[in-house]
Structure formats: C-alpha cells, structure tokens
Amino acid sequence: MAEYVTREEFEARVGVLEREVDGENLVTRHILEQTRRNADDLAALKTRLDRVERKVDDLGQKVDGLGQKVDAQTTGLPKIVGDVMREVLDERGHTG
C-alpha cells in the first residue's frame, strides 16, 4: 500500500538520505586514507625486515666459518700436542 507524504516530508527524508550518503563517503575516504598509510608503514617495515634478514644471514655465515675453524683446530689439536710433546721429550733426552 502506497503511503503519501507531503513535499516537505519528502524533502526532509531526501535530506536525511543525502547526509547519510555524505557521512558514508567521509567514512570511506577516511578508511582509504588509513589503508594507504598502513600500506606505506608495511612497506617500510618490510624494507627494514629485509635488511635485518640480510644481517642475520651474514652473521650465520660468519658463525659457520668460525665453526669450521674450531672444528679444524679440534681435529688438528691431538697432532699438535703430540708433536710438541715429542719435541719436549727429545729435548730432555727421552727416546720413545
């Protein structure tokens, strides 16, 4: 069933709708602006994270290299100690 309204009531209702649309447009613009800002912040964070990852990778390589050097020293240490002990014993006149 159709409801008849006066011109003033119609204009008032249209005015309310126009204000609601304007309000929604403001909210939409605000959301878009915040989204852009967040995207910029995320890009900056990604760039910094990439730098940190590179530094961690470099540090990992250095630790690996250090580990290899320690392993080499560990495997060579018995020979070094044996050689030194033989020299000391030879200097003291001991024969083995």
C-alpha positions in Angstrom: 0.0 0.0 0.0 1.4 3.3 -1.0 2.0 6.0 1.6 1.6 9.6 0.5 3.8 12.2 2.0 3.9 15.9 1.7 6.6 17.7 -0.3 8.2 19.0 3.0 8.3 15.4 4.4 9.7 14.1 1.1 12.4 16.8 1.1 13.2 16.1 4.7 13.6 12.4 4.0 15.8 13.1 1.0 17.9 15.5 3.1 18.4 12.7 5.7 19.5 10.3 3.0 21.9 12.8 1.4 23.5 13.4 4.8 23.8 9.7 5.4 25.5 9.3 2.0 27.8 12.2 2.7 28.7 10.6 6.0 29.4 7.3 4.4 31.6 9.0 1.8 33.6 10.6 4.6 34.0 7.3 6.3 35.0 5.6 3.1 37.6 8.4 2.4 39.0 8.0 5.9 39.3 4.2 5.5 41.1 4.6 2.2 43.5 7.2 3.7 44.2 4.9 6.6 44.7 2.0 4.3 47.3 4.0 2.2 49.1 5.0 5.4 49.1 1.4 6.6 50.4 0.2 3.3 53.3 2.8 3.5 54.1 1.6 7.0 54.0 -2.0 6.0 56.4 -1.3 3.1 58.8 0.5 5.4 58.7 -2.4 7.9 59.3 -4.9 5.0 62.3 -2.9 3.9 63.7 -2.9 7.5 63.0 -6.6 7.9 64.8 -7.4 4.7 67.9 -5.5 6.0 67.7 -7.4 9.3 67.4 -10.7 7.4 70.5 -9.9 5.4 72.4 -9.1 8.5 71.3 -12.3 10.2 72.2 -14.3 7.1 75.7 -12.7 7.1 76.1 -13.4 10.8 75.0 -17.0 10.2 77.7 -17.4 7.5 80.3 -15.9 9.9 79.3 -18.3 12.6 79.5 -21.2 10.2 83.0 -20.1 9.2 84.0 -19.9 12.8 82.6 -23.3 13.5 84.7 -24.8 10.6 87.8 -23.1 12.1 87.1 -24.6 15.5 86.4 -28.0 14.0 89.8 -27.8 12.1 91.6 -26.9 15.3 89.8 -29.6 17.3 90.8 -32.3 14.8 94.4 -30.9 14.5 94.9 -30.4 18.2 96.0 -34.0 19.1 98.7 -33.9 16.4 99.9 -30.5 17.6 100.1 -31.7 21.2 101.8 -34.9 20.2 104.4 -33.1 18.1 105.1 -30.7 21.0 105.4 -33.5 23.5 107.8 -35.3 21.2 109.9 -32.2 20.9 109.9 -31.7 24.6 110.8 -35.3 25.3 113.5 -35.2 22.6 115.0 -32.0 24.2 115.0 -33.8 27.6 116.8 -36.8 26.1 114.0 -39.3 26.3 113.5 -41.7 23.5 110.3 -43.4 22.7 
